[in-house]
Amino acid sequence: MAVAAALLFALPALADNSSTVNQTGTANSAATEQAISDNAKISVTQIGNGNQVGTADEAGAVQQLAFDSSIAVSQNGDKNQAWATQGLVFDTVSKLQQTGSDNAAETVQGYSINALGEVSQNGFRNIGYTVQDLAFDTQARVLQTGSDNRGAVEQSSVETTGAAQAYRAIGEYNTVKQVGEDNLGTIEQINLVDSGAAVSQTGSLNIAKVSQSDQNLEAGNGSWGEVLQTGNENSGTVTQSGNSTVGAYVEQVGDANTGEVTQQGNSNFTIGYVYQEGGNHGAIVAQNDNVRATGYIEQVGDGFAAVVNQTGSVLVTGQILQSGADSAGYVEQTNSFDANAQILQVGSANAATLVQTDNLHAAAYGEQRGTGNRGDIKQIGTESVNATTLQNGNGNTLEANQTGVVHASISIAQGSAWARPPT
């Protein structure tokens, strides 16, 4: 990126260029290109059917070696297509806007600093892509309203993209935002530093996927990926691997949704969190070969299933909190050091299972409040372990087993008279 900056500022005085195209009608096409420009602007407006700005093989709006540049394409009609490319650009914006159905839009930015790429579509069966490569201080967005749309953000070798620090509002991230049904939203980030990614969907039968991998391990504050879904029968997934500090969050409100966080080989700090509200949800947090890993699932409603699985990690905590009835929680920790497993259930007819195998220094804590609950703790081949189980209510059952363990203890309390010990 430093080479790109040096090259730009070594050029002679740059020209101010502006290109404007307005078309009304059908079967129109437009192409415009700017190179070695300052304050460069491309504007294309098309009203009608079958319009094009370039093709999938050759972009129709192109800027190369440009400073303070912008591309704006607006299409209103059916079967419109727009492709925009910016290379070696600084302080740049590319926005493609389409209204109608069966549209396709892609904006590509490479070797860029302080860049924003955005695709906005309103209609059905649209495809929107924002691609950034070798970029610094960038942000990418795909915004779609309608059904059966496909929106994707792809970023590789990017740094400080979308204000990555955890727990920012969704507008601060690289974003795919969709309103409607049967939509697919994906974000893929590779070789990143300080990057945030968020897919937000409102509607039902939607699929959201976030993938972040190969973070620069020597720099940055970490990366954050999240999925926010409101509706029924949605699926949300965040996958993070080969990073340093990472966090993942999946939030789903509605019925019959599934949420999953998978984290592997992250070397510094890892947190995976799934929150679900409604009923009949399923959630999984899987963490393998991480350091300082926390997997947390919170579910509010009836008929939930939650699984936290942690393997080969150091300083790990697996937690499940369920409020409602007829839910099942399962935490399993294997081949880990300093492992802590916890399940808290409030309601009736719930089941809690905690399994710890071949760990060093492990603790299991189960608490159930209500009637007709079942608790199960298994600790196998572990050194320095303790198990604590509390059940408040009537008709509850409990089984605790410690096999092949060293320095072990078990504490069990059942009935309605016990008080929760201080934490």
C-alpha positions as CSV (number, residue, x, y, z in Angstrom):
1,M,0.0,0.0,0.0
2,A,2.9,2.4,0.6
3,V,4.2,1.7,-2.9
4,A,0.8,2.6,-4.3
5,A,0.7,5.9,-2.4
6,A,4.2,6.8,-3.5
7,L,3.3,6.1,-7.1
8,L,0.3,8.3,-7.0
9,F,2.0,11.3,-5.5
10,A,4.9,11.0,-7.9
11,L,2.6,11.6,-10.8
12,P,2.4,15.1,-12.5
13,A,-0.5,17.4,-11.7
14,L,-3.8,15.5,-12.0
15,A,-6.8,16.6,-14.0
16,D,-10.2,17.2,-12.6
17,N,-12.5,14.9,-14.7
18,S,-16.3,14.5,-14.6
19,S,-18.4,12.2,-16.8
20,T,-22.2,12.1,-16.8
21,V,-24.5,9.8,-18.8
22,N,-28.3,10.0,-18.7
23,Q,-30.4,7.4,-20.7
24,T,-34.1,6.9,-20.9
25,G,-35.5,4.0,-22.9
26,T,-34.7,0.3,-23.5
27,A,-31.8,-1.7,-24.6
28,N,-29.3,1.0,-23.7
29,S,-25.7,0.6,-22.7
30,A,-23.1,2.9,-21.2
31,A,-19.3,2.8,-20.6
32,T,-17.0,5.4,-19.2
33,E,-13.4,5.3,-18.0
34,Q,-11.1,7.7,-16.2
35,A,-7.4,7.4,-15.5
36,I,-4.8,9.5,-13.6
37,S,-7.4,11.9,-12.2
38,D,-8.1,14.1,-9.2
39,N,-11.6,14.9,-8.1
40,A,-12.8,12.3,-10.6
41,K,-16.5,11.6,-10.9
42,I,-18.6,9.2,-13.0
43,S,-22.4,9.4,-12.9
44,V,-24.7,7.1,-14.9
45,T,-28.5,7.3,-14.8
46,Q,-30.6,4.9,-16.8
47,I,-34.4,4.7,-16.8
48,G,-36.0,1.9,-18.7
49,N,-35.6,-1.8,-19.4
50,G,-32.6,-3.9,-20.4
51,N,-29.9,-1.3,-19.6
52,Q,-26.3,-2.1,-19.0
53,V,-23.2,-0.4,-17.6
54,G,-20.5,-2.8,-18.9
55,T,-20.6,-6.6,-18.7
56,A,-19.4,-9.3,-16.4
57,D,-16.2,-9.5,-18.5
58,E,-15.6,-5.8,-18.8
59,A,-16.7,-3.1,-16.3
60,G,-18.6,-0.2,-17.7
61,A,-17.5,2.4,-15.1
62,V,-13.8,2.4,-14.5
63,Q,-11.4,4.6,-12.5
64,Q,-7.6,4.0,-12.3
65,L,-5.0,6.0,-10.5
66,A,-7.5,8.4,-9.1
67,F,-7.7,10.6,-6.0
68,D,-11.0,11.9,-4.4
69,S,-13.0,9.9,-6.9
70,S,-16.5,8.6,-7.1
71,I,-18.7,6.3,-9.2
72,A,-22.5,6.6,-9.0
73,V,-24.8,4.4,-11.1
74,S,-28.6,4.6,-10.8
75,Q,-30.8,2.2,-12.8
76,N,-34.6,2.1,-12.6
77,G,-36.2,-0.6,-14.6
78,D,-36.0,-4.3,-15.3
79,K,-33.1,-6.6,-16.1
80,N,-30.4,-3.9,-15.5
81,Q,-26.8,-4.8,-15.0
82,A,-23.9,-2.6,-13.6
83,W,-20.2,-3.3,-13.1
84,A,-17.8,-0.8,-11.7
85,T,-14.1,-1.1,-11.0
86,Q,-11.7,1.2,-9.2
87,G,-8.0,0.5,-9.0
88,L,-5.2,2.3,-7.2
89,V,-7.6,4.9,-5.8
90,F,-7.6,7.1,-2.7
91,D,-10.6,8.6,-0.9
92,T,-13.1,6.9,-3.2
93,V,-16.7,6.0,-3.3
94,S,-18.5,3.6,-5.6
95,K,-22.3,3.3,-5.3
96,L,-24.6,1.2,-7.5
97,Q,-28.3,1.6,-7.1
98,Q,-30.9,-0.6,-8.9
99,T,-34.7,-0.7,-8.7
100,G,-36.5,-3.6,-10.3
101,S,-36.1,-7.3,-10.6
102,D,-33.5,-9.8,-12.0
103,N,-30.7,-7.2,-11.7
104,A,-27.0,-7.8,-11.2
105,A,-24.5,-5.3,-9.8
106,E,-20.8,-5.6,-8.8
107,T,-18.4,-3.0,-7.6
108,V,-14.7,-3.9,-7.3
109,Q,-12.0,-1.9,-5.5
110,G,-8.3,-2.9,-5.5
111,Y,-5.2,-1.2,-4.1
112,S,-7.4,1.4,-2.4
113,I,-7.2,3.6,0.7
114,N,-10.3,5.1,2.4
115,A,-12.7,3.4,0.1
116,L,-16.5,2.7,0.3
117,G,-18.1,0.2,-2.0
118,E,-21.9,-0.1,-1.9
119,V,-24.6,-1.9,-3.9
120,S,-28.3,-1.1,-3.2
121,Q,-31.1,-3.1,-4.8
122,N,-34.9,-3.0,-4.4
123,G,-36.8,-5.9,-6.1
124,F,-36.6,-9.6,-6.5
125,R,-34.0,-12.1,-7.7
126,N,-31.3,-9.6,-7.6
127,I,-27.5,-10.3,-7.2
128,G,-25.2,-7.8,-5.5
129,Y,-21.5,-8.0,-4.9
130,T,-18.9,-5.8,-3.3
131,V,-15.3,-6.9,-3.7
132,Q,-12.2,-5.3,-2.1
133,D,-8.6,-6.5,-2.5
134,L,-5.4,-5.0,-1.1
135,A,-7.3,-2.3,0.7
136,F,-6.8,-0.1,3.8
137,D,-9.4,1.8,5.8
138,T,-12.3,0.5,3.7
139,Q,-15.9,-0.3,4.0
140,A,-18.2,-2.5,1.9
141,R,-22.0,-2.7,1.9
142,V,-24.8,-4.6,0.1
143,L,-28.3,-3.5,0.8
144,Q,-31.3,-5.4,-0.6
145,T,-35.1,-5.2,-0.2
146,G,-37.2,-8.0,-1.6
147,S,-37.1,-11.7,-1.8
148,D,-34.8,-14.4,-3.4
149,N,-31.9,-12.0,-3.5
150,R,-28.2,-12.8,-3.3
151,G,-25.9,-10.4,-1.6
152,A,-22.1,-10.9,-0.9
153,V,-19.1,-9.0,0.3
154,E,-15.7,-10.4,-0.4
155,Q,-12.5,-8.9,1.0
156,S,-8.9,-10.1,0.9
157,S,-5.7,-8.6,2.2
158,V,-7.6,-5.8,3.9
159,E,-6.8,-3.7,7.0
160,T,-9.0,-1.6,9.3
161,T,-12.2,-2.3,7.4
162,G,-15.5,-1.3,8.8
163,A,-14.5,-0.3,12.4
164,A,-13.8,-3.8,13.6
165,Q,-13.7,-3.3,17.3
166,A,-16.3,-5.5,19.0
167,Y,-19.8,-4.5,19.9
168,R,-20.2,-1.7,17.4
169,A,-23.5,-1.0,15.8
170,I,-24.2,-2.7,12.5
171,G,-23.7,0.4,10.5
172,E,-20.0,0.5,11.5
173,Y,-19.2,-2.8,9.8
174,N,-18.8,-4.2,6.4
175,T,-22.5,-5.1,5.9
176,V,-25.0,-7.2,4.0
177,K,-28.5,-6.0,5.0
178,Q,-31.5,-7.7,3.5
179,V,-35.3,-7.3,4.1
180,G,-37.5,-10.0,2.7
181,E,-37.6,-13.8,2.4
182,D,-35.5,-16.6,0.8
183,N,-32.4,-14.3,0.7
184,L,-28.8,-15.3,1.0
185,G,-26.3,-12.9,2.5
186,T,-22.6,-13.7,2.8
187,I,-19.4,-12.0,3.8
188,E,-15.9,-13.5,3.3
189,Q,-12.8,-11.9,4.7
190,I,-9.3,-13.4,4.1
191,N,-5.9,-12.2,5.4
192,L,-7.4,-9.4,7.4
193,V,-6.4,-6.9,10.2
194,D,-9.0,-5.2,12.4
195,S,-12.0,-6.1,10.4
196,G,-15.7,-6.3,11.2
197,A,-18.4,-8.1,9.3
198,A,-22.2,-8.2,9.8
199,V,-25.1,-9.8,8.0
200,S,-28.6,-8.4,9.0
201,Q,-31.8,-10.1,7.7
202,T,-35.4,-9.3,8.4
203,G,-37.8,-11.9,7.2
204,S,-38.0,-15.7,7.0
205,L,-36.3,-18.6,5.3
206,N,-33.1,-16.5,5.0
207,I,-29.5,-17.8,5.1
208,A,-26.6,-15.7,6.5
209,K,-22.9,-16.6,6.5
210,V,-19.8,-14.8,7.8
211,S,-16.3,-16.2,7.3
212,Q,-13.1,-14.6,8.6
213,S,-9.7,-16.3,8.2
214,D,-5.9,-15.8,8.3
215,Q,-5.8,-12.6,10.3
216,N,-2.4,-10.9,10.6
217,L,-1.3,-12.3,14.0
218,E,1.2,-9.6,14.8
219,A,-1.0,-6.5,14.6
220,G,-4.4,-5.1,15.3
221,N,-7.1,-5.2,17.9
222,G,-8.9,-8.2,16.4
223,S,-11.9,-9.0,14.1
224,W,-15.6,-9.3,14.7
225,G,-18.3,-11.2,12.8
226,E,-22.0,-11.2,13.5
227,V,-25.4,-12.3,12.2
228,L,-28.6,-10.6,13.2
229,Q,-31.9,-12.2,12.0
230,T,-35.5,-11.5,12.8
231,G,-38.1,-14.0,11.5
232,N,-38.7,-17.7,11.2
233,E,-36.8,-20.7,9.9
234,N,-33.6,-18.7,9.3
235,S,-30.0,-20.0,9.4
236,G,-27.0,-18.0,10.7
237,T,-23.4,-19.0,10.7
238,V,-20.1,-17.4,11.7
239,T,-16.8,-19.2,11.0
240,Q,-13.4,-17.9,12.1
241,S,-10.1,-19.7,11.8
242,G,-6.4,-18.9,11.9
243,N,-6.8,-15.5,13.6
244,S,-5.5,-13.8,16.6
245,T,-8.2,-12.1,18.6
246,V,-11.8,-12.7,17.3
247,G,-15.4,-12.5,18.4
248,A,-18.5,-13.9,16.9
249,Y,-22.2,-13.1,17.7
250,V,-25.4,-14.6,16.3
251,E,-28.7,-13.2,17.3
252,Q,-32.0,-14.7,16.2
253,V,-35.6,-13.7,17.2
254,G,-38.5,-15.8,15.9
255,D,-39.2,-19.5,15.6
256,A,-37.4,-22.6,14.3
257,N,-34.1,-20.8,13.6
258,T,-30.6,-22.3,13.7
259,G,-27.4,-20.5,14.8
260,E,-23.9,-21.7,14.6
261,V,-20.4,-20.4,15.5
262,T,-17.3,-22.3,14.6
263,Q,-13.9,-21.1,15.7
264,Q,-10.6,-22.9,15.2
265,G,-6.9,-22.2,15.7
266,N,-7.3,-18.6,17.0
267,S,-4.2,-17.8,19.1
268,N,-5.0,-15.0,21.5
269,F,-8.6,-14.5,22.6
270,T,-11.8,-16.1,21.2
271,I,-15.4,-15.5,22.1
272,G,-18.5,-17.1,20.4
273,Y,-21.9,-16.0,21.5
274,V,-25.4,-17.1,20.3
275,Y,-28.6,-15.5,21.5
276,Q,-32.0,-16.9,20.5
277,E,-35.5,-15.8,21.4
278,G,-38.8,-17.5,20.5
279,G,-39.1,-21.3,20.2
280,N,-37.8,-24.5,18.7
281,H,-34.3,-23.1,18.0
282,G,-31.0,-24.9,17.7
283,A,-27.6,-23.4,18.5
284,I,-24.0,-24.7,18.3
285,V,-20.8,-23.1,19.4
286,A,-17.8,-25.3,18.4
287,Q,-14.3,-24.1,19.4
288,N,-11.1,-26.2,18.6
289,D,-7.4,-25.4,19.3
290,N,-8.0,-21.9,20.7
291,V,-6.5,-19.9,23.5
292,R,-8.7,-18.1,26.1
293,A,-11.9,-19.3,24.5
294,T,-15.4,-18.7,25.7
295,G,-18.5,-20.3,24.1
296,Y,-21.8,-18.9,25.3
297,I,-25.4,-19.7,24.3
298,E,-28.5,-17.9,25.7
299,Q,-32.0,-19.1,24.8
300,V,-35.3,-17.6,25.9
301,G,-38.5,-19.7,25.1
302,D,-39.5,-23.4,24.8
303,G,-38.1,-26.3,22.9
304,F,-34.5,-25.2,22.4
305,A,-31.4,-27.3,21.9
306,A,-27.9,-25.9,22.7
307,V,-24.5,-27.4,22.2
308,V,-21.1,-26.0,23.2
309,N,-18.2,-28.2,22.1
310,Q,-14.6,-27.2,23.0
311,T,-11.5,-29.3,22.2
312,G,-7.8,-28.9,22.6
313,S,-8.0,-25.4,24.0
314,V,-6.4,-23.5,26.9
315,L,-8.4,-21.4,29.4
316,V,-11.8,-22.3,28.1
317,T,-15.3,-21.6,29.4
318,G,-18.5,-23.1,28.0
319,Q,-21.8,-21.7,29.2
320,I,-25.5,-22.3,28.4
321,L,-28.4,-20.3,29.8
322,Q,-31.9,-21.4,29.0
323,S,-35.2,-19.9,30.2
324,G,-38.3,-22.0,29.3
325,A,-39.4,-25.6,29.1
326,D,-38.6,-28.7,27.1
327,S,-35.1,-27.6,26.3
328,A,-31.8,-29.4,26.2
329,G,-28.3,-28.1,27.0
330,Y,-25.0,-29.9,26.3
331,V,-21.5,-28.8,27.1
332,E,-18.5,-31.0,26.2
333,Q,-14.8,-30.2,26.8
334,T,-12.0,-32.5,25.7
335,N,-8.2,-32.4,25.9
336,S,-8.2,-28.9,27.3
337,F,-6.4,-27.0,30.1
338,D,-8.3,-25.1,32.8
339,A,-11.8,-25.9,31.5
340,N,-15.0,-24.6,33.0
341,A,-18.4,-25.9,32.0
342,Q,-21.7,-24.3,33.2
343,I,-25.4,-24.8,32.4
344,L,-28.2,-22.9,34.0
345,Q,-31.9,-23.8,33.2
346,V,-35.0,-22.1,34.5
347,G,-38.2,-23.9,33.7
348,S,-39.6,-27.4,33.6
349,A,-38.8,-30.7,31.7
350,N,-35.4,-29.5,30.7
351,A,-32.2,-31.6,30.3
352,A,-28.6,-30.6,31.1
353,T,-25.5,-32.6,30.3
354,L,-21.9,-31.7,31.1
355,V,-19.1,-33.9,29.8
356,Q,-15.4,-33.3,30.5
357,T,-12.8,-35.8,29.2
358,D,-9.0,-35.8,29.5
359,N,-8.6,-32.3,30.8
360,L,-6.3,-30.8,33.3
361,H,-8.0,-28.6,35.9
362,A,-11.7,-28.8,35.2
363,A,-14.9,-27.6,36.9
364,A,-18.5,-28.4,36.0
365,Y,-21.5,-26.5,37.4
366,G,-25.1,-27.3,36.7
367,E,-28.2,-25.5,38.0
368,Q,-31.8,-26.2,37.3
369,R,-34.8,-24.4,38.7
370,G,-38.2,-26.0,38.1
371,T,-39.8,-29.4,38.0
372,G,-39.2,-32.6,36.0
373,N,-35.7,-31.6,35.0
374,R,-32.8,-34.0,34.4
375,G,-29.1,-33.4,35.1
376,D,-26.1,-35.4,34.0
377,I,-22.4,-34.8,34.7
378,K,-19.6,-37.0,33.4
379,Q,-15.9,-36.3,34.2
380,I,-13.4,-38.9,32.7
381,G,-9.7,-39.1,32.9
382,T,-9.3,-35.6,34.3
383,E,-6.9,-34.3,37.0
384,S,-8.0,-31.7,39.6
385,V,-11.7,-31.7,39.0
386,N,-14.9,-30.7,40.8
387,A,-18.6,-31.0,40.0
388,T,-21.4,-29.0,41.5
389,T,-25.1,-29.6,40.8
390,L,-28.1,-27.8,42.2
391,Q,-31.7,-28.6,41.5
392,N,-34.5,-26.5,42.9
393,G,-38.0,-28.0,42.6
394,N,-39.7,-31.4,42.6
395,G,-39.5,-34.5,40.4
396,N,-35.9,-33.7,39.3
397,T,-33.3,-36.4,38.6
398,L,-29.5,-36.2,38.7
399,E,-26.6,-38.4,37.8
400,A,-22.9,-37.6,38.4
401,N,-20.0,-39.8,37.4
402,Q,-16.3,-39.3,37.9
403,T,-14.1,-42.0,36.3
404,G,-10.3,-42.2,36.2
405,V,-9.9,-38.8,37.9
406,V,-7.4,-37.5,40.3
407,H,-8.1,-34.9,43.1
408,A,-11.9,-34.9,42.5
409,S,-14.9,-33.6,44.4
410,I,-18.7,-33.6,43.9
411,S,-21.3,-31.4,45.5
412,I,-25.1,-32.1,45.0
413,A,-28.1,-30.2,46.4
414,Q,-31.7,-31.0,45.6
415,G,-35.0,-29.7,46.8
416,S,-36.4,-26.3,47.5
417,A,-34.4,-25.2,50.6
418,W,-30.9,-24.7,49.1
419,A,-29.5,-21.3,48.3
420,R,-27.2,-20.7,45.4
421,P,-23.6,-20.4,46.6
422,P,-21.8,-17.1,46.0
423,T,-19.9,-16.8,42.8
